[in-house]
Amino acid sequence: MEYKFLGKEITFETLQAMSSEDRVQLCAELRDKILNTVSHNGGHLASNLGAVELTVALLSVFDYKTDKIVFDVGHQSYSYKLLTGRFDRFNTLRQRDGISGFPRISESPYDAFDTGHSSTSISAAMGIARARDLEGKKNEVVAIIGDGALTGGLAYEAINDLGHAKTKMIIILNDNEMSIDKNVGGLSKYLSKLRISTGYISAKQTTESFLRKLGFFGRGLIKIILAIKDFFRFLLYRKKPSMFEDLGLNYYGPVDGHNMDDLIKAFEAAKEIRSPVLIHVLTKKGKGYEPAEQNPSDYHGVGPFDLATGVTGTGKGSYTSVFAGAMVDIASHNNKIIAISAAMTLGTGLDRFQMKFPSRFFDCGIAEEHSVTMAGGLAVSGFIPVVAIYSSFLQRAYDEMITDCCFMNSHVIFAIDRSGFVGNDGHTHHGLLDISYLNSMINMTVFSPRDYKDLVWCLTYAVDSIKGPVAIRYPRGTSPFETEGPLYKYLGDCVKPHMVQDYGNDFAIVSTGRICEEADKAVENLKEMGICGKHINVSLIKPIPAKEILELIGDTNNIFSIEEGIISGGFGEALERELQYAGHVGEVIPFGVKNPLVRAMSPKEQLAYCGLDSDTVSRVIKDFLNK
Ligand SMILES: Cc1ncc(C[n+]2csc(CCOP(=O)(O)OP(=O)(O)O)c2C)c(N)n1
């Protein structure tokens, strides 16, 4: 497609001056660019296709150079990036040194806030609006939040504050009836009710016809109301019952999120209100690309795909799918097993469990904290809840894990997916902090299995042989080694350390998790250089089986550890302490991540960037040993 607008400088004035036809053309260009880029680089497709008109309308009413626009999660900000000076670099989306898949203040002065995790936009925008008021500035502040993100509790903490403080700001609720999967819960039902009871607010309706339809206005009153020229302004001032109104916001909508004129009028009207306004916009996820419209969940976050057919890459198996299969197996023999997801049913593979055991599956929405405390409630009632949440998203349930599960020593199992590097989503999504935060939790047992079989053993052990809280962390993607035959002989073997290579006593390296592969190769590299050491792998990392590890280490004082996680508070530090308690005199030198701000690139590149690839590991060990 030849672009008439994209590629040229687009300012607020350019957008304001555009005709309706020009804006339609611009939307087509944005969709074309997004489709071509995402089909090549992967990314969040469906949400972005649904937000094209919304973004063009937004930037036709608000000046991105002076107003502040905060996207929730930020996965839907591609059109915004393209319209705010990043067209030329957009081909680098989610690539090393390229454009991030999320707003980044380090990337553009027009990105108001870094995002990636859900339900933060109203809080962040409110802080920005309060700062504006304190400084006596006049710019607008807008938060754009999806109906999925609105299931997160943080959003209500913000609305509670906002409805009371009456800070001037605008919330645009982008309602497409979808989270990643179909949106769930009472709120989603409530929004449907709002949609149906009111119908679209459209510029095509005349004020008079609208008022007559309502029926209860006398002729005199209609005359007065008609004196207010702008229909939208009238509607905005008309108090419409909704929970948002009850909480102190002006509610306005719903507006057709693909009708540019209606969107612009609605945003212009909202601008005039001196107190907080929520504009309810209805959009279609995947809009304009048939495969994504038909299967928005499959195209929410997608790898490279064939644009003509929509065919995405075939999965080669993953830790996630192994976990999903094991859950179904285990639950078919144990009717106390419950599976819990926080709006990530597909992502965690729990759709298989849901199909098989619908009454024992709960999707709580984007509500990690609630999911964990609810699991605590199930556990004290005799069930065995397995809460499957991505590592970085579980960070926000830190307190609930401790207070509502660990302190009571409750048998809650945390299946922590996406531990370690996640690749192109970048630093907000890495699971690099989990060992560190889990290490601080009393009573918590922690496993970091190295491959698929190990994962199944650890999960089985967690269900059958542990009575308190257990965390099992496993990474995104495929296992580097698929062992033939049984990995262990007995269930209890997964809590023991294992000798992987034993070439001599020059050094010993203790690995945990998938990164076992790099340690493996490093030990081979070193052997070729005449440096002969040992490699011990351990899946149980809390409590660390220190005595057994020391026995395997044997006669060397040059001990290293390696983990796919942050060094501070991580496995290596804990290993050193536990080995010392077990009688070892000396230190453990940890290989791990020093700075978790690791940007988008492939997981392999991220390993190398952090010095955790086998070449770097072998070089560092060689230098250390002075050989
Ligand atoms: C705390 C947290 N939990 C889970 C996610 C994963 N996640 C990213 S987008 C999304 C769905 C958001 O739905 P919605 O806000 O309606 O936006 P849409 O994609 O439908 O436009 C989820 C669950 C996240 N980013 N942050």
The ligand as an ORCA input file, in Angstrom:
! r2SCAN-3c Opt
* xyz 1 1
  C      -0.801     -7.665     35.976
  C      -0.991     -8.242     34.614
  N      -1.626     -9.422     34.481
  C      -1.798     -9.957     33.254
  C      -1.347     -9.308     32.142
  C      -1.469     -9.964     30.770
  N      -2.363     -9.213     29.893
  C      -1.903     -8.362     28.965
  S      -3.105     -7.651     28.090
  C      -4.285     -8.508     28.916
  C      -5.728     -8.341     28.552
  C      -6.125     -6.927     28.592
  O      -7.439     -6.819     28.148
  P      -7.998     -5.399     27.815
  O      -7.555     -4.442     28.841
  O      -9.459     -5.529     27.616
  O      -7.273     -4.997     26.477
  P      -7.501     -5.588     25.006
  O      -6.295     -6.414     24.724
  O      -8.758     -6.374     25.000
  O      -7.571     -4.402     24.144
  C      -3.727     -9.336     29.875
  C      -4.468    -10.242     30.759
  C      -0.681     -8.082     32.329
  N      -0.179     -7.402     31.305
  N      -0.533     -7.573     33.560
*
